[in-house]
Amino acid sequence: MQLMLLQTTTTESNAKLLIKVALELGLSPCIQQAQIQSSYMWKKDSNFLQIVNEAEVLLNFKVFKKDFKKLKEILLKHHTYELPEIIGIKLYKVSKPYRKWCENAFKEIPK
């Protein structure tokens, strides 16, 4: 495991769909989900920005570099947002036992 992909959505149903698809396709061996509160600027119309405060679901996908692009494509395909947040973070320190578990998590699942 070399990366974490952070991703937000507003609905529990969309979060469950994104998690299900990523796991079924073997693109992430572990996905964490947390309820968060987000604040950001967003366009109300073409001439006006507004401050938005809303509850979101944060998804934290553990992903190998070789699977990042495919996971990103799948998330974009199944996401409900006009502009989904997809952030990749390079991991420098991962415990060897956890990394080994991630490497072997999908050994039985054909891709």
KAPELIN-V824458 format. One record per residue. PHI is phi in whole degrees, -180 to 180 (* if undefined). OMEGA is omega in degrees with one decimal (* if undefined). NEAR is the number of other C-alpha atoms within 10 Angstrom. Layout:
# KAPELIN-V824458
phi:PHI omega:OMEGA near:NEAR
phi:PHI omega:OMEGA near:NEAR
This chain:
# KAPELIN-V824458
phi:* omega:-175.9 near:21
phi:-123 omega:-174.0 near:17
phi:-137 omega:165.4 near:19
phi:-119 omega:175.5 near:21
phi:-112 omega:178.0 near:21
phi:-98 omega:-173.0 near:17
phi:-153 omega:178.1 near:22
phi:-118 omega:174.3 near:24
phi:-151 omega:-177.5 near:20
phi:-95 omega:-174.4 near:17
phi:-111 omega:176.2 near:12
phi:-62 omega:-178.9 near:13
phi:-66 omega:177.4 near:10
phi:-68 omega:177.5 near:17
phi:-60 omega:-180.0 near:21
phi:-62 omega:178.6 near:13
phi:-64 omega:-179.1 near:14
phi:-63 omega:177.7 near:22
phi:-64 omega:-177.9 near:21
phi:-59 omega:-177.9 near:13
phi:-64 omega:-179.1 near:16
phi:-63 omega:179.3 near:22
phi:-69 omega:-178.5 near:16
phi:-62 omega:179.4 near:13
phi:-87 omega:178.1 near:16
phi:69 omega:-176.9 near:19
phi:-95 omega:178.3 near:24
phi:-151 omega:-178.9 near:25
phi:-77 omega:-177.1 near:20
phi:-152 omega:179.7 near:15
phi:-133 omega:176.8 near:18
phi:-102 omega:-177.5 near:11
phi:-131 omega:178.9 near:16
phi:-144 omega:173.9 near:10
phi:-80 omega:179.9 near:14
phi:-135 omega:173.4 near:12
phi:-115 omega:-178.6 near:10
phi:-113 omega:174.5 near:14
phi:-131 omega:-177.2 near:11
phi:-161 omega:176.1 near:10
phi:-90 omega:179.1 near:10
phi:-145 omega:-178.8 near:11
phi:-76 omega:174.2 near:11
phi:-87 omega:171.5 near:11
phi:-150 omega:-172.8 near:8
phi:-67 omega:-175.6 near:6
phi:-115 omega:-171.7 near:6
phi:-145 omega:173.7 near:8
phi:-101 omega:176.5 near:12
phi:-133 omega:174.4 near:11
phi:-83 omega:179.4 near:10
phi:-115 omega:173.7 near:12
phi:-124 omega:-179.6 near:11
phi:-152 omega:174.6 near:10
phi:-75 omega:177.2 near:14
phi:-137 omega:173.1 near:19
phi:-109 omega:177.7 near:19
phi:-96 omega:176.4 near:20
phi:-110 omega:-178.8 near:22
phi:-121 omega:-178.6 near:20
phi:-92 omega:168.8 near:24
phi:-86 omega:-173.0 near:23
phi:-149 omega:173.7 near:28
phi:-83 omega:-178.4 near:20
phi:-53 omega:-178.4 near:14
phi:-64 omega:-177.2 near:12
phi:-103 omega:-173.8 near:14
phi:-60 omega:-177.1 near:20
phi:-61 omega:179.8 near:13
phi:-64 omega:178.2 near:14
phi:-62 omega:178.1 near:22
phi:-59 omega:179.0 near:17
phi:-61 omega:-179.7 near:10
phi:-65 omega:179.8 near:16
phi:-63 omega:178.5 near:20
phi:-63 omega:-178.9 near:17
phi:-67 omega:-172.9 near:10
phi:-104 omega:-175.0 near:13
phi:-87 omega:-179.8 near:18
phi:-94 omega:-177.3 near:14
phi:-79 omega:171.4 near:12
phi:-65 omega:-178.2 near:7
phi:-135 omega:-178.7 near:8
phi:-68 omega:173.3 near:13
phi:-79 omega:174.4 near:15
phi:-135 omega:-176.5 near:13
phi:-123 omega:176.2 near:13
phi:-102 omega:179.1 near:18
phi:-121 omega:179.0 near:12
phi:-76 omega:179.3 near:13
phi:-99 omega:-179.8 near:12
phi:-101 omega:-177.8 near:8
phi:-130 omega:175.2 near:8
phi:-134 omega:-178.3 near:11
phi:-60 omega:-178.0 near:7
phi:-59 omega:179.6 near:9
phi:-62 omega:179.6 near:9
phi:-69 omega:178.2 near:11
phi:-59 omega:179.1 near:14
phi:-63 omega:177.4 near:12
phi:-60 omega:179.1 near:12
phi:-61 omega:-179.8 near:18
phi:-63 omega:-176.1 near:14
phi:-98 omega:-173.3 near:11
phi:-59 omega:-175.2 near:14
phi:-114 omega:-178.4 near:17
phi:-56 omega:-176.7 near:10
phi:-89 omega:-175.8 near:7
phi:-101 omega:176.8 near:9
phi:-71 omega:178.4 near:7
phi:-98 omega:* near:9
